[in-house]
Amino acid sequence: MSKYDHLIGTQLASGEWSWDSDKALLYAVGVGAGLHDPLQELQFTTENTPGVAQQVIPSFMTLMNLPSNWAELLGWKSEGLSPVGLVHGEQSVTLARPLPVNGKIHVSKTLRGVYDKGSGALVVMEARITLADSGTCLGSTVMSLFAQGKGGFGGPRGPAGERRWSKPEGKPAAIISLPVGINQSLIYRLLGDRHLHGTDPARAKADGFERPIFYGLGSFGVACRALLSALCSGDAAQFGHMEGRFSKPVYPGDRLDTLIWRTDDGAVFQMLANGERLVLDRGVFRFRAV
């Protein structure tokens, strides 16, 4: 029995979260929309282009989060916003319907697992999201955080029945290359992610990075843009699910190449930085069932 088993299923936070059109537009710019061509992706970066209705990039749902004391619940000390050495491990987004341009939602955040990876612990949290006025399901997110130095407690290495992933043989059906601006972290942090490893060299090194990184969820948003472009003709309404594992950091100024292999219900993908460094692995995309 793991030392954390009695905590699994604990509700970490519950409450409302709201946004407006400007927040969705800022998110689009924060994940690089318009950087390589300001006349592309206007459905995500503008609200008043004639004949183009504003849409919300589906990975915007990763912002729909509430603060909680999960680290203290596990007996870990935070310095700043998180324990030193904490990095993003995996992320998924599942949508039941397209995100509205503005709205208010209810978030219920739950601890789903704490797994022993030897060199560290993997903490898994799920947020279930409903529209505040009607209770209609909007979707869910699952976030996995890797805490370096917190392993060795004797728990399971991962969830039972974890799905296997393998890189397909043959060339990808599409490769979408998108830049990360040299100031990209400074824009993305305005959305609420003020973790210092995106801006402070000392904290970046303490967390295991060479220098300040571009935030993991920012990279996840870049991958979402690439998938929408290659698979959905830029139409966010076709998005159903996306997941991936962060394998190496992304730095401001990198070029991100998303390699996409089509499947019966969507695609699998990987993301490389500058054509050589695998930064997002085990990617899965699924179209929304209509």
N, C-alpha and C positions, 0 to 999 in steps of 0.2 A: 504494500500500500504506500502510495506517495504521500509526502508531508503536506501536499497541497490538495489532495483529493476532496477533503471536506469543503473546500472553497468553490469547487466546480459548480456552475449553475448560479453563482451569486450575481444578483443584479448590481452592476457597478454604477449605473446612472440611469435616470429617467427624467425626461423633460422635453420642452419645446425648443425648436430652432427655426429661425426664419431667414429669408433672403429676398433680395429684390433684383431687378434686371441688371443694375450696375454691378452687383456682386458676381453674377454669372458672366458678365462681360470682362470683369477684372480677372476672373479665373481663366477665361480663354486666353487672355494676354499673358497671364502668369505661367501657363503651360506652353507658351510659344506661338500661339495662333497669330498669324499675320507677320511673324518675324522674317520668314523667307520670302513672302510675297503678301504685302498688305491688302491686295485686292482679292485674295483667296480666303475662304472660310469666313466670309462676311456674315453668314448665318449665325456664327458664334461670337463675332467681335463687334457687331453693330446691331442696333435696335431700330434703325430708321432708313435702311437701304430700300429703295423702291422695289417692290416685288419680291423681297426676301424677308421672310418671317424669322424673327430671332429664335434660335434653338439653344439648348444648354448641353454642353459636352457631358456625356453620361458620368464620367469619372468625377465630376463635380460632387457627386454623392459622397466621396471620401471626406469632404469637408463637414458633412452632417454628423458631427461628433459632439460629445459633452465631456467636460472634465470629470475625472474620478480619482479616487485614492487607491487605485489598483496596486501600485508599487508598495505602498504602506501596508495594504491588506496582505501582501505576500511577505512582509517583513523586510523590505528593501528600502534603503535610504535614497531619496532623490536629491540631486544637486541641480538647482534650477528647475527645469520642467520635467526632468527624467533622471534615472540613475545614470552615472557615468558608464560608458560602454554599451548603452542601449542603442540598437540599430533596428531598422525596419526589416523584417524577414519576408513576409508574403502579404499580398493584398488581393481581395476580390470585391467585385461590385455586381449585384444582380438587380435588374430593374423589372418591375411588373408592368410599367408604363413609362412613357417619356417624362422627363423632369419638366415641370412647369417653369416658366421664365421667372416667376416669383411665387412665394408661398410660405406657409408655416406647416411644420411637420412635428410629429412626436417621435422621439428617439428612445428606445429601450436597449440599453447596453448591458451585455452579460459576459461573464468569464466562462469560456468554453473549454479551456484546457491549459495545463502547464506541463511541458514535455522536457525530458532530460536529454539534452544533446551532447552530454559529456563536458565539452568546453564551455557550455552555456545552457541557458533555459529558454525554451520557446513558449511565449505566452500568447494565447489565442483569445481574441475578444470578438463578439458578434454584436452588431447594431441592427435592430429591426426598426424599420421606418414606415410610419403611416401618415397620411394627411390628417392634420389636426382637426379640421372641420368635419370630416366625414368618417375618419377611421379607416379609410381605404388604404390597402397596402400599396406602398410606393416601391419598396424593395428592401434590400439588406446589404450590409458590407461585413466582411470578415477581415480583421487585421491580425497579423502575427508579428510579434516583436521578439527579437533575439537579444537576450541579456547576457553579455559576455561575463564569464567567471561565476555564473549562478548555477551551473550544472553539477552533476555528481550527487544528486539527492536521491537517486534510485527509482525515479519514476519512469513511465513508458517513454520511448523515443519519439513516438508520433501517434496520431489517432488510428484506431483500428479501421481497416478497410480503406486506407488512403489510396487514391487513384494513382496508377502508374502513368508516367509520361515519358515518351521517347521522341527524339528528334527524327522527323521523317527522312527517308532516303530521297535523294534527288534534289533538284534546285527548287527554291521557293517560288510560289506562284507570283509573288510580288515582293519588292523591297522598297520601302518608303524611307527616304532620308530626310531628316529634319534637324535644324540647328538648335543648340541651346545658347541663348545669349550670354555674354560675359557678365551681365548684370541680372541674370534670370532669377537668382535666389533673392535678390533685393526686391523684385516684383512679387515673387510667389509668397514671401513672408508676410506681405500685406493682407493675405487671406486668412491669417491667424496662426500660421506655423512659425513660432519665434524660437525654435530650437537653435541654440548657438552654433551647432556644428555647420550651419549654413553660412555663417558670417564671421565667426571668431576662430582664428587659427589655433589658439591654444586648446579650445574645447574640441575642435575637429580632431586634433592629434590625440587628445585624451579618449575620444570615442573610436579611435583606430583608423583615422583617415590621414592622408598626406597633407591635405589642406582643406579649406571649407568646400563642401560639396553642394551640388544642386539637390534639393530635397527629393527623397525617394518617391513621395506621392506626386511630385512635380513630374518626374520621369514617367510615372505611371500614366499621367495625363497626356504626355507626349505620345506614348504608345497608343492610348485611346484615340487620339487624333489620327494616327497612322492607320489604325484599323478601320475607322470610319471612312477614311479616304479610299482605302484599297477595296473594302468589302461592301460599303453601304452608300457609295456615291455621296458621302458627306451628310447623309440623312440619319440623325440621331435616333429617330423613331424605330429603326431596325435593330438597335442595340438591345441584347438581352442579358449577356453575362460576359465578364472579363476577369481573369485572374492571372497572377504571375508571381515569381519568386525573385527577390532582389539578390543578386549574386556579387556584384562589385559596384563601387560608387560611380556616380556620374558627376563630372565637374563642369562648372560654367565654361562655355566655349567649346564643349564637345559637340561632335556631330553624332546623332543617334540614328542608326539604321535598323528598322524593324523588318525582320525576315518573316514572311507569312506563307504558310502552307494551308491550302483549303481542305476542309473536311466536309462530311455530309451535312452537318448542322452549323458549320461556322469555319473555324480555323484554329490552328495552333501557331505559336509564334515565339521568336526570341528577339531580343534587342541587343545590338552591339554598339559600343562607343568607338567612333573613329575606325570602324571596320575590323577591330581586333579584340576589344575587351568586352566580354559577355557581362552585361549589366542587368538584364531582366531575362529570366529563364523560365521554362516550364509554363509558357503562356498558353492560355486557352481563351477562345472567343466563341460565343454562341449567339445566333440571331434570336430576337424576341419572338416567341410563339404568338401568333395572332389568331 
